[in-house]
Amino acid sequence: MKVTEPGLNKLIDNLNTLICEDSLLTRQERETLVLAVAAIGAMKARVGLKKGDAPTVARREKREKKDRQSDPRFPRAGHPWQEDEKTLLSDALDSVPDEEIGSHLFWLSEKLGRTPFSVAFQIAAIKELQDGWEEQFREGEPQNSEKIVR
């Protein structure tokens, strides 16, 4: 038997109906069913936690509180990349050796109105650089822009 939240709700409703009928149960049987309803309620809460309802609600509330604050340096941040932007980036990088990409990245990000990490991510895809290469630009300043491996 699969335990689901709707199934538990139906079971609780049925037990509550039995508990409320005065002529069907003795006091002891009624108390036992009340304890069963409490146990099923706890099981229902556990099923909800397994599903991830609580973290989802918390994430949703956090997302609602946090309004995106646009950075005037990167007006296109958060918007989908357009083909013309990708083409411009690809054309700009054609003559740049892989070892020097990091030194041009911040200039490119300003020209495109994108964050350095977003531009690095696109460059990594275009140039087929090593997985994770763009991570060095996540916080804005490269740790070692010479670290480019294919």
DSSP file (Angstrom, degrees, kcal/mol; ACC not computed):
  #  RESIDUE AA STRUCTURE BP1 BP2  ACC     N-H-->O    O-->H-N    N-H-->O    O-->H-N    TCO  KAPPA ALPHA  PHI   PSI    X-CA   Y-CA   Z-CA
    1    1 A M              0   0    0      0, 0.0     2,-0.5     0, 0.0     0, 0.0   0.000 360.0 360.0 360.0 127.6    0.0    0.0    0.0
    2    2 A K        -     0   0    0      1,-0.0     2,-0.7     5,-0.0     5,-0.1  -0.733 360.0-137.3 -88.1 129.6    1.4    3.3   -1.0
    3    3 A V        +     0   0    0     -2,-0.5     2,-0.3     4,-0.1    -1,-0.0  -0.775  33.2 168.7 -90.2 115.0    1.1    6.1    1.6
    4    4 A T     >  -     0   0    0     -2,-0.7     4,-2.3     1,-0.1     5,-0.2  -0.868  45.0-116.8-123.7 159.3    0.0    9.3    0.0
    5    5 A E  H  > S+     0   0    0     -2,-0.3     4,-2.4     1,-0.2     5,-0.2   0.914 115.5  49.3 -63.2 -44.1   -1.2   12.6    1.4
    6    6 A P  H  > S+     0   0    0      0, 0.0     4,-2.2     0, 0.0    -1,-0.2   0.899 111.1  51.5 -62.1 -37.2   -4.7   12.3   -0.2
    7    7 A G  H  > S+     0   0    0      1,-0.2     4,-2.2     2,-0.2    -2,-0.2   0.905 110.4  48.0 -64.1 -41.0   -5.0    8.8    1.1
    8    8 A L  H  X S+     0   0    0     -4,-2.3     4,-2.5     2,-0.2    -1,-0.2   0.885 109.7  53.0 -66.8 -38.3   -4.1    9.9    4.6
    9    9 A N  H  X S+     0   0    0     -4,-2.4     4,-2.3     2,-0.2    -2,-0.2   0.916 109.8  48.4 -61.3 -43.0   -6.6   12.8    4.4
   10   10 A K  H  X S+     0   0    0     -4,-2.2     4,-2.4     2,-0.2    -2,-0.2   0.910 111.3  50.1 -64.6 -42.3   -9.4   10.3    3.4
   11   11 A L  H  X S+     0   0    0     -4,-2.2     4,-2.5     2,-0.2    -2,-0.2   0.911 110.4  49.6 -62.5 -43.3   -8.5    8.0    6.2
   12   12 A I  H  X S+     0   0    0     -4,-2.5     4,-2.5     1,-0.2    -1,-0.2   0.911 110.6  50.5 -62.4 -42.5   -8.6   10.8    8.8
   13   13 A D  H  X S+     0   0    0     -4,-2.3     4,-2.1     2,-0.2    -2,-0.2   0.921 111.1  48.4 -61.5 -44.0  -12.0   11.9    7.5
   14   14 A N  H  X S+     0   0    0     -4,-2.4     4,-2.0     1,-0.2    -2,-0.2   0.918 112.7  47.6 -63.0 -43.8  -13.4    8.4    7.8
   15   15 A L  H  X S+     0   0    0     -4,-2.5     4,-2.6     1,-0.2    -1,-0.2   0.901 110.4  52.2 -65.4 -39.6  -12.0    8.0   11.3
   16   16 A N  H  X S+     0   0    0     -4,-2.5     4,-2.1     1,-0.2    -1,-0.2   0.882 107.4  53.0 -63.2 -37.5  -13.4   11.4   12.3
   17   17 A T  H  X S+     0   0    0     -4,-2.1     4,-0.9     2,-0.2    -1,-0.2   0.926 111.1  46.4 -62.5 -43.8  -16.8   10.4   11.0
   18   18 A L  H >< S+     0   0    0     -4,-2.0     3,-0.7     1,-0.2     7,-0.2   0.909 111.1  52.1 -63.3 -42.4  -16.7    7.2   13.1
   19   19 A I  H 3< S+     0   0    0     -4,-2.6    -1,-0.2     1,-0.2    -2,-0.2   0.878 107.3  52.8 -62.8 -37.7  -15.6    9.1   16.2
   20   20 A C  H 3< S+     0   0    0     -4,-2.1     2,-0.8    -5,-0.2    -1,-0.2   0.684  85.5  93.8 -75.7 -17.7  -18.4   11.6   15.8
   21   21 A E    XX  -     0   0    0     -4,-0.9     4,-0.8    -3,-0.7     3,-0.6  -0.677  60.5-165.0 -77.6 110.2  -21.1    8.9   15.7
   22   22 A D  T 34 S+     0   0    0     -2,-0.8    -1,-0.2     1,-0.2     3,-0.1   0.850  80.9  50.1 -65.4 -37.2  -22.3    8.5   19.3
   23   23 A S  T 34 S+     0   0    0      1,-0.2    -1,-0.2     3,-0.0    -2,-0.1   0.624 102.7  59.6 -83.7 -12.2  -24.1    5.2   19.0
   24   24 A L  T <4 S+     0   0    0     -3,-0.6     2,-0.3    -6,-0.2    -1,-0.2   0.862 102.3  38.9 -86.1 -36.7  -21.4    3.2   17.2
   25   25 A L     <  -     0   0    0     -4,-0.8     2,-0.1    -7,-0.2    -1,-0.1  -0.810  69.5-124.9-122.6 153.6  -18.4    3.3   19.6
   26   26 A T     >  -     0   0    0     -2,-0.3     4,-2.4     1,-0.1     5,-0.2  -0.404  40.8-102.0 -82.0 170.3  -17.7    3.1   23.3
   27   27 A R  H  > S+     0   0    0      1,-0.2     4,-2.4     2,-0.2     5,-0.2   0.908 123.5  50.9 -59.8 -43.4  -15.7    5.8   25.0
   28   28 A Q  H  > S+     0   0    0      2,-0.2     4,-2.1     1,-0.2    -1,-0.2   0.913 111.1  47.5 -62.9 -44.2  -12.5    3.6   25.0
   29   29 A E  H  > S+     0   0    0      1,-0.2     4,-2.2     2,-0.2    -1,-0.2   0.892 111.1  52.1 -64.3 -39.2  -12.9    2.8   21.3
   30   30 A R  H  X S+     0   0    0     -4,-2.4     4,-2.1     2,-0.2    -2,-0.2   0.920 109.3  49.2 -62.7 -44.3  -13.4    6.5   20.6
   31   31 A E  H  X S+     0   0    0     -4,-2.4     4,-2.1     1,-0.2    -1,-0.2   0.883 109.8  52.5 -62.7 -38.8  -10.2    7.4   22.5
   32   32 A T  H  X S+     0   0    0     -4,-2.1     4,-2.0     1,-0.2    -1,-0.2   0.913 109.9  47.8 -63.9 -42.3   -8.3    4.8   20.6
   33   33 A L  H  X S+     0   0    0     -4,-2.2     4,-2.6     2,-0.2    -2,-0.2   0.860 107.8  55.4 -67.6 -34.7   -9.5    6.2   17.3
   34   34 A V  H  X S+     0   0    0     -4,-2.1     4,-2.0     2,-0.2    -1,-0.2   0.917 109.0  47.9 -62.3 -42.2   -8.5    9.7   18.4
   35   35 A L  H  X S+     0   0    0     -4,-2.1     4,-2.3     2,-0.2    -2,-0.2   0.883 110.3  52.5 -63.9 -37.6   -5.0    8.5   19.1
   36   36 A A  H  X S+     0   0    0     -4,-2.0     4,-2.6     2,-0.2    -2,-0.2   0.909 107.7  50.9 -64.5 -41.3   -5.0    6.8   15.7
   37   37 A V  H  X S+     0   0    0     -4,-2.6     4,-2.3     1,-0.2    -1,-0.2   0.901 110.1  50.3 -62.2 -40.3   -6.0   10.1   14.0
   38   38 A A  H  X S+     0   0    0     -4,-2.0     4,-1.9     2,-0.2    -2,-0.2   0.913 111.3  48.3 -63.5 -42.1   -3.2   11.9   15.8
   39   39 A A  H  X S+     0   0    0     -4,-2.3     4,-2.2     1,-0.2    -2,-0.2   0.904 111.8  49.0 -65.3 -40.9   -0.7    9.2   14.7
   40   40 A I  H  X S+     0   0    0     -4,-2.6     4,-2.6     2,-0.2    -1,-0.2   0.876 107.9  55.1 -66.7 -36.7   -1.9    9.5   11.1
   41   41 A G  H  X S+     0   0    0     -4,-2.3     4,-2.0     2,-0.2    -1,-0.2   0.898 108.6  48.1 -61.4 -40.1   -1.6   13.2   11.3
   42   42 A A  H  X S+     0   0    0     -4,-1.9     4,-2.0     2,-0.2    -2,-0.2   0.898 111.2  50.5 -65.7 -39.8    2.0   12.8   12.3
   43   43 A M  H  X S+     0   0    0     -4,-2.2     4,-2.5     1,-0.2    -2,-0.2   0.894 108.4  53.0 -64.2 -39.1    2.5   10.4    9.4
   44   44 A K  H  X S+     0   0    0     -4,-2.6     4,-2.1     1,-0.2    -1,-0.2   0.899 107.8  50.5 -62.3 -41.5    0.9   12.9    7.0
   45   45 A A  H  X S+     0   0    0     -4,-2.0     4,-1.9     2,-0.2    -1,-0.2   0.891 110.4  50.1 -63.6 -38.6    3.4   15.6    8.2
   46   46 A R  H  X S+     0   0    0     -4,-2.0     4,-2.4     2,-0.2    -2,-0.2   0.902 108.5  51.2 -67.8 -40.6    6.3   13.2    7.6
   47   47 A V  H  X S+     0   0    0     -4,-2.5     4,-1.9     1,-0.2    -1,-0.2   0.901 109.1  52.8 -61.1 -39.8    5.0   12.4    4.1
   48   48 A G  H  X>S+     0   0    0     -4,-2.1     5,-2.2     1,-0.2     4,-0.7   0.879 109.3  48.4 -62.7 -38.6    4.9   16.1    3.5
   49   49 A L  H ><5S+     0   0    0     -4,-1.9     3,-0.6     2,-0.2    -2,-0.2   0.889 108.5  53.5 -69.2 -38.8    8.5   16.5    4.6
   50   50 A K  H 3<5S+     0   0    0     -4,-2.4    -2,-0.2     1,-0.3    -1,-0.2   0.884 106.1  53.7 -62.6 -37.1    9.6   13.7    2.4
   51   51 A K  H 3<5S-     0   0    0     -4,-1.9    -1,-0.3    -5,-0.2    -2,-0.2   0.736 116.0-118.4 -68.7 -21.3    8.0   15.3   -0.6
   52   52 A G  T <X5 +     0   0    0     -4,-0.7     4,-2.0    -3,-0.6    -3,-0.2   0.702  67.6 140.6  91.1  21.1   10.0   18.5    0.2
   53   53 A D  H  >< +     0   0    0     -5,-2.2     4,-2.5     2,-0.2     5,-0.2   0.931  69.9  51.3 -62.1 -45.6    6.9   20.7    0.9
   54   54 A A  H  > S+     0   0    0     -6,-0.4     4,-2.4     1,-0.2    -1,-0.2   0.941 112.4  43.7 -62.2 -49.4    8.5   22.5    3.8
   55   55 A P  H  > S+     0   0    0      0, 0.0     4,-2.8     0, 0.0    -1,-0.2   0.881 112.8  54.2 -63.6 -34.4   11.8   23.5    2.0
   56   56 A T  H  X S+     0   0    0     -4,-2.0     4,-2.6     2,-0.2    -2,-0.2   0.924 109.4  46.9 -63.8 -43.5    9.8   24.4   -1.1
   57   57 A V  H  X S+     0   0    0     -4,-2.5     4,-2.5     2,-0.2    -1,-0.2   0.922 113.1  49.2 -63.2 -43.8    7.6   26.8    0.9
   58   58 A A  H  X S+     0   0    0     -4,-2.4     4,-2.3    -5,-0.2    -2,-0.2   0.914 112.3  48.0 -62.6 -42.7   10.7   28.3    2.6
   59   59 A R  H  X S+     0   0    0     -4,-2.8     4,-2.6     2,-0.2    -2,-0.2   0.909 111.1  51.1 -63.8 -41.3   12.4   28.7   -0.8
   60   60 A R  H  X S+     0   0    0     -4,-2.6     4,-2.2     2,-0.2    -2,-0.2   0.916 111.0  47.9 -62.8 -43.2    9.3   30.4   -2.2
   61   61 A E  H  X S+     0   0    0     -4,-2.5     4,-2.0     2,-0.2    -1,-0.2   0.908 112.2  49.3 -63.8 -41.2    9.1   32.8    0.7
   62   62 A K  H  X S+     0   0    0     -4,-2.3     4,-1.8     1,-0.2    -2,-0.2   0.907 110.7  50.4 -63.8 -41.3   12.8   33.6    0.4
   63   63 A R  H  < S+     0   0    0     -4,-2.6    -1,-0.2     1,-0.2    -2,-0.2   0.889 109.7  50.8 -63.9 -39.5   12.4   34.2   -3.3
   64   64 A E  H  < S+     0   0    0     -4,-2.2    -1,-0.2     1,-0.2    -2,-0.2   0.869 110.2  49.4 -67.0 -36.2    9.4   36.5   -2.7
   65   65 A K  H  < S+     0   0    0     -4,-2.0     2,-0.9    -5,-0.2    -1,-0.2   0.854 100.1  73.9 -68.6 -34.8   11.3   38.6   -0.2
   66   66 A K     <  -     0   0    0     -4,-1.8     2,-0.4    -5,-0.2    -1,-0.1  -0.712  66.7-167.0 -91.2 105.3   14.3   39.0   -2.5
   67   67 A D        -     0   0    0     -2,-0.9     2,-0.3     1,-0.1    -3,-0.1  -0.722  32.8-106.4 -87.3 140.2   13.7   41.4   -5.3
   68   68 A R        -     0   0    0     -2,-0.4     2,-0.7     1,-0.1    -1,-0.1  -0.494  30.7-154.8 -67.8 124.6   16.3   41.4   -8.0
   69   69 A Q        -     0   0    0     -2,-0.3     2,-0.2     2,-0.0    -1,-0.1  -0.899  14.6-137.9-103.9 113.6   18.4   44.4   -7.8
   70   70 A S        -     0   0    0     -2,-0.7     8,-0.0     1,-0.1     3,-0.0  -0.455   6.7-134.7 -75.8 141.9   19.9   45.2  -11.1
   71   71 A D    >   -     0   0    0      3,-0.4     3,-1.6    -2,-0.2     6,-0.2  -0.842   8.7-142.8 -93.3 122.8   23.5   46.3  -11.4
   72   72 A P  T 3  S+     0   0    0      0, 0.0    -1,-0.1     0, 0.0    -2,-0.0   0.756 100.4  60.8 -60.9 -22.4   23.8   49.3  -13.7
   73   73 A R  T 3  S+     0   0    0      1,-0.3    40,-0.1     2,-0.1    41,-0.1   0.796 113.1  36.1 -72.0 -26.5   27.1   47.9  -15.0
   74   74 A F    X   +     0   0    0     -3,-1.6     3,-1.7     1,-0.1    -3,-0.4  -0.614  65.0 163.3-128.0  71.6   25.3   44.7  -16.3
   75   75 A P  T 3  S+     0   0    0      0, 0.0    39,-0.1     0, 0.0    -1,-0.1   0.731  77.3  54.0 -65.4 -21.4   21.9   45.8  -17.6
   76   76 A R  T >  S+     0   0    0     37,-2.2     3,-1.9     2,-0.1    38,-0.2   0.426  78.0 126.4 -92.3   1.4   21.4   42.5  -19.5
   77   77 A A  T <  S+     0   0    0     -3,-1.7    37,-0.1    36,-0.5    -3,-0.0  -0.359  74.9  20.1 -61.3 134.6   22.0   40.3  -16.5
   78   78 A G  T 3  S+     0   0    0      1,-0.3    -1,-0.3    -2,-0.1    -2,-0.1   0.324  99.8 110.3  89.5  -8.4   19.2   37.8  -16.0
   79   79 A H  S <  S-     0   0    0     -3,-1.9    -1,-0.3     1,-0.1     3,-0.1  -0.741  78.5 -96.9 -97.6 148.8   17.9   38.1  -19.5
   80   80 A P        -     0   0    0      0, 0.0     2,-0.2     0, 0.0    -1,-0.1  -0.293  44.1-103.1 -62.2 147.0   18.3   35.2  -22.0
   81   81 A W        -     0   0    0      4,-0.0     2,-0.3     1,-0.0     3,-0.0  -0.499  34.0-141.2 -71.3 138.1   21.2   35.4  -24.4
   82   82 A Q     >  -     0   0    0     -2,-0.2     4,-1.9     1,-0.1     3,-0.4  -0.668  19.6-116.8 -96.7 155.7   20.3   36.4  -27.9
   83   83 A E  H  > S+     0   0    0     -2,-0.3     4,-2.6     1,-0.2     5,-0.2   0.872 114.6  56.4 -60.2 -38.3   22.0   34.9  -31.0
   84   84 A D  H  > S+     0   0    0      1,-0.2     4,-2.4     2,-0.2    -1,-0.2   0.858 106.5  50.7 -65.4 -33.0   23.5   38.2  -32.0
   85   85 A E  H  > S+     0   0    0     -3,-0.4     4,-2.4     2,-0.2    -1,-0.2   0.916 111.1  47.8 -67.6 -42.7   25.2   38.5  -28.6
   86   86 A K  H  X S+     0   0    0     -4,-1.9     4,-2.6     2,-0.2    -2,-0.2   0.896 112.6  49.2 -64.5 -39.7   26.6   34.9  -29.0
   87   87 A T  H  X S+     0   0    0     -4,-2.6     4,-2.9     2,-0.2     5,-0.2   0.923 110.8  49.8 -64.9 -44.8   27.8   35.7  -32.5
   88   88 A L  H  X S+     0   0    0     -4,-2.4     4,-2.3     2,-0.2    -2,-0.2   0.916 112.9  47.4 -59.2 -44.4   29.5   38.9  -31.3
   89   89 A L  H  X S+     0   0    0     -4,-2.4     4,-1.5     2,-0.2    -2,-0.2   0.922 112.7  48.5 -64.1 -45.0   31.2   37.1  -28.5
   90   90 A S  H  X S+     0   0    0     -4,-2.6     4,-0.8     1,-0.2    -2,-0.2   0.918 112.7  47.8 -62.2 -44.7   32.4   34.3  -30.8
   91   91 A D  H >< S+     0   0    0     -4,-2.9     3,-0.6     1,-0.2     4,-0.5   0.886 110.3  52.4 -64.0 -39.2   33.7   36.8  -33.4
   92   92 A A  H 3< S+     0   0    0     -4,-2.3     3,-0.3     1,-0.2    -1,-0.2   0.809 112.1  46.3 -66.8 -29.0   35.5   38.8  -30.7
   93   93 A L  H >< S+     0   0    0     -4,-1.5     3,-1.0     1,-0.2    -1,-0.2   0.559  86.1  90.5 -92.1  -8.5   37.2   35.6  -29.4
   94   94 A D  T << S+     0   0    0     -4,-0.8    -1,-0.2    -3,-0.6    -2,-0.1   0.891  96.7  35.0 -55.4 -43.0   38.3   34.2  -32.8
   95   95 A S  T 3  S+     0   0    0     -4,-0.5    -1,-0.3    -3,-0.3    -2,-0.1   0.452  98.4  97.5 -93.4  -0.4   41.7   35.9  -32.8
   96   96 A V  S <  S-     0   0    0     -3,-1.0     5,-0.1    -4,-0.1     2,-0.0  -0.783  74.2-127.7 -94.1 124.3   42.3   35.7  -29.0
   97   97 A P    >   -     0   0    0      0, 0.0     3,-1.7     0, 0.0     4,-0.5  -0.360  24.0-114.9 -64.7 149.6   44.4   32.8  -27.8
   98   98 A D  G >  S+     0   0    0      1,-0.3     3,-1.0     2,-0.2     4,-0.4   0.831 114.2  60.8 -54.7 -34.7   42.9   30.6  -25.1
   99   99 A E  G 3  S+     0   0    0      1,-0.2    -1,-0.3     2,-0.1     3,-0.2   0.735 106.9  45.3 -67.9 -21.5   45.5   31.7  -22.6
  100  100 A E  G X> S+     0   0    0     -3,-1.7     4,-0.8     1,-0.1     3,-0.6   0.390  81.5  97.9-103.3   2.1   44.5   35.4  -22.9
  101  101 A I  H X> S+     0   0    0     -3,-1.0     3,-1.2    -4,-0.5     4,-1.2   0.907  78.6  58.4 -58.6 -43.6   40.7   35.0  -22.7
  102  102 A G  H 3> S+     0   0    0     43,-0.6     4,-0.6    -4,-0.4     3,-0.3   0.841 101.9  54.2 -57.0 -36.2   40.6   35.8  -19.0
  103  103 A S  H <4 S+     0   0    0     -3,-0.6     4,-0.3     1,-0.2    -1,-0.3   0.728 113.9  41.7 -73.5 -20.0   42.2   39.2  -19.5
  104  104 A H  H <X S+     0   0    0     -3,-1.2     4,-2.4    -4,-0.8    -1,-0.2   0.561  92.9  87.1 -97.1 -11.9   39.6   40.2  -22.1
  105  105 A L  H  X S+     0   0    0     -4,-1.2     4,-2.5    -3,-0.3     5,-0.2   0.882  87.0  47.7 -61.0 -43.9   36.6   38.8  -20.2
  106  106 A F  H  X S+     0   0    0     -4,-0.6     4,-1.9     2,-0.2    -1,-0.2   0.874 112.0  50.2 -69.7 -36.1   35.8   41.8  -18.1
  107  107 A W  H  > S+     0   0    0     -4,-0.3     4,-2.3     2,-0.2    -1,-0.2   0.931 112.4  48.2 -63.5 -44.7   36.0   44.1  -21.1
  108  108 A L  H  X S+     0   0    0     -4,-2.4     4,-2.4     1,-0.2     6,-0.2   0.894 108.8  53.5 -62.0 -40.5   33.6   41.8  -23.0
  109  109 A S  H  X>S+     0   0    0     -4,-2.5     5,-1.9     1,-0.2     4,-1.1   0.889 110.0  47.7 -65.2 -37.5   31.2   41.6  -20.0
  110  110 A E  H  <5S+     0   0    0     -4,-1.9    -1,-0.2     2,-0.2    -2,-0.2   0.922 112.9  48.3 -66.7 -43.2   31.0   45.4  -19.9
  111  111 A K  H  <5S+     0   0    0     -4,-2.3    -2,-0.2     1,-0.2    -1,-0.2   0.865 117.3  41.6 -65.8 -36.2   30.4   45.7  -23.6
  112  112 A L  H  <5S-     0   0    0     -4,-2.4    -1,-0.2    -5,-0.2    -2,-0.2   0.618 106.1-125.8 -86.2 -13.2   27.7   43.0  -23.6
  113  113 A G  T  <5 +     0   0    0     -4,-1.1   -37,-2.2     1,-0.3   -36,-0.5   0.807  69.5 125.2  71.9  28.6   26.1   44.3  -20.4
  114  114 A R      < -     0   0    0     -5,-1.9    -1,-0.3    -6,-0.2    -2,-0.1  -0.797  68.4 -97.0-118.4 158.2   26.5   40.8  -18.8
  115  115 A T     >  -     0   0    0     -2,-0.3     4,-2.3   -41,-0.1     5,-0.2  -0.409  35.3-116.1 -70.1 152.2   28.1   39.6  -15.6
  116  116 A P  H  > S+     0   0    0      0, 0.0     4,-2.8     0, 0.0     5,-0.2   0.875 116.4  53.2 -56.9 -37.5   31.6   38.2  -16.0
  117  117 A F  H  > S+     0   0    0     20,-0.3     4,-2.5    21,-0.2     5,-0.2   0.916 107.9  49.8 -65.4 -41.7   30.4   34.8  -14.9
  118  118 A S  H  > S+     0   0    0      2,-0.2     4,-1.9     1,-0.2    -1,-0.2   0.917 113.5  45.7 -62.6 -43.2   27.7   34.7  -17.6
  119  119 A V  H  X S+     0   0    0     -4,-2.3     4,-2.7     2,-0.2    -2,-0.2   0.915 112.3  51.3 -65.8 -42.6   30.2   35.7  -20.3
  120  120 A A  H  X S+     0   0    0     -4,-2.8     4,-2.7    -5,-0.2    -2,-0.2   0.890 108.0  53.1 -61.1 -39.1   32.7   33.2  -19.0
  121  121 A F  H  X S+     0   0    0     -4,-2.5     4,-1.5     2,-0.2    -1,-0.2   0.913 111.2  45.4 -62.8 -43.2   30.0   30.5  -19.1
  122  122 A Q  H  X S+     0   0    0     -4,-1.9     4,-2.7     2,-0.2    -2,-0.2   0.899 112.4  51.4 -66.7 -40.6   29.3   31.3  -22.8
  123  123 A I  H  X S+     0   0    0     -4,-2.7     4,-3.2     1,-0.2     5,-0.3   0.923 107.0  53.6 -62.0 -43.6   33.0   31.4  -23.6
  124  124 A A  H  X>S+     0   0    0     -4,-2.7     5,-1.6     1,-0.2     4,-0.6   0.870 112.4  45.0 -59.5 -36.9   33.5   28.0  -22.0
  125  125 A A  H  <5S+     0   0    0     -4,-1.5    -1,-0.2     3,-0.2    -2,-0.2   0.909 116.2  44.9 -72.9 -42.6   30.7   26.6  -24.2
  126  126 A I  H  <5S+     0   0    0     -4,-2.7    -2,-0.2     1,-0.2    -3,-0.2   0.939 122.3  35.7 -67.0 -47.6   31.9   28.3  -27.4
  127  127 A K  H  <5S-     0   0    0     -4,-3.2    -1,-0.2    -5,-0.2    -2,-0.2   0.471 104.2-127.3 -87.4  -2.9   35.6   27.4  -26.9
  128  128 A E  T  <5 +     0   0    0     -4,-0.6    -3,-0.2    -5,-0.3    -4,-0.1   0.939  45.0 177.1  53.8  51.7   34.8   24.0  -25.4
  129  129 A L      < -     0   0    0     -5,-1.6    21,-0.2    -6,-0.2     3,-0.1  -0.281  39.7 -65.8 -79.9 170.1   37.0   24.7  -22.4
  130  130 A Q    >   -     0   0    0     19,-2.3     3,-2.1     1,-0.1     4,-0.3  -0.223  63.6 -93.5 -57.2 141.1   37.4   22.4  -19.4
  131  131 A D  T 3  S+     0   0    0      1,-0.3    -1,-0.1     2,-0.1     0, 0.0  -0.332 113.2  21.7 -55.8 132.9   34.3   21.9  -17.3
  132  132 A G  T >  S+     0   0    0     -3,-0.1     3,-1.3   -11,-0.1     4,-0.4   0.392  82.3 123.6  89.8  -3.0   34.3   24.3  -14.4
  133  133 A W  G X  S+     0   0    0     -3,-2.1     3,-1.1     1,-0.3     4,-0.1   0.886  72.0  56.2 -56.8 -39.2   36.6   26.8  -16.1
  134  134 A E  G >  S+     0   0    0     -4,-0.3     3,-2.1     1,-0.2    -1,-0.3   0.694  85.7  81.6 -68.8 -18.9   34.0   29.6  -15.7
  135  135 A E  G X  S+     0   0    0     -3,-1.3     3,-1.7     1,-0.3     4,-0.3   0.793  78.7  67.9 -59.4 -28.9   33.8   29.1  -11.9
  136  136 A Q  G <  S+     0   0    0     -3,-1.1     7,-0.4    -4,-0.4    -1,-0.3   0.680 102.1  47.9 -65.8 -14.5   36.9   31.2  -11.4
  137  137 A F  G X  S+     0   0    0     -3,-2.1     3,-1.2     5,-0.2   -20,-0.3   0.294  79.1 103.9-106.1   8.3   34.9   34.2  -12.5
  138  138 A R  T <  S+     0   0    0     -3,-1.7   -21,-0.2     1,-0.3    -1,-0.1   0.887  86.0  40.8 -60.1 -41.9   31.8   33.6  -10.4
  139  139 A E  T 3  S-     0   0    0     -4,-0.3    -1,-0.3     2,-0.3    -2,-0.1   0.369 120.6-102.7 -92.0   5.3   32.6   36.3   -7.8
  140  140 A G  S <  S+     0   0    0     -3,-1.2    -2,-0.1     1,-0.1    -3,-0.1  -0.126  96.7  76.7 107.8 -39.7   33.8   38.8  -10.4
  141  141 A E  S    S-     0   0    0     -5,-0.0    -2,-0.3   -35,-0.0     2,-0.2  -0.912  79.3-121.9-110.6 133.1   37.6   38.7  -10.2
  142  142 A P        -     0   0    0      0, 0.0     3,-0.2     0, 0.0    -5,-0.2  -0.466   9.3-155.8 -72.0 140.3   39.6   35.8  -11.7
  143  143 A Q  S    S-     0   0    0     -7,-0.4     2,-0.2     1,-0.2    -6,-0.1   0.883  89.5  -5.4 -77.6 -40.5   41.7   33.8   -9.3
  144  144 A N    >   -     0   0    0      3,-0.1     3,-1.6    -3,-0.1    -1,-0.2  -0.686  61.8-175.9-156.2  94.3   44.0   32.7  -12.1
  145  145 A S  T 3  S+     0   0    0      1,-0.3   -43,-0.6    -3,-0.2   -42,-0.2   0.594  82.7  67.7 -73.2  -8.5   43.0   33.6  -15.7
  146  146 A E  T 3  S+     0   0    0      1,-0.1     2,-1.9   -44,-0.1    -1,-0.3   0.616  73.2  99.3 -81.9 -11.7   45.9   31.7  -17.1
  147  147 A K    <   +     0   0    0     -3,-1.6     2,-0.5   -14,-0.1    -1,-0.1  -0.520  46.6 142.5 -81.8  79.9   44.3   28.4  -16.0
  148  148 A I        +     0   0    0     -2,-1.9     2,-0.4   -19,-0.0   -49,-0.0  -0.976  18.7 169.7-124.4 119.2   42.7   27.3  -19.3
  149  149 A V              0   0    0     -2,-0.5   -19,-2.3     1,-0.1   -16,-0.1  -0.984 360.0 360.0-130.0 139.3   42.7   23.6  -20.2
  150  150 A R              0   0    0     -2,-0.4    -1,-0.1   -21,-0.2   -19,-0.1   0.418 360.0 360.0 -95.8 360.0   40.8   21.9  -23.0
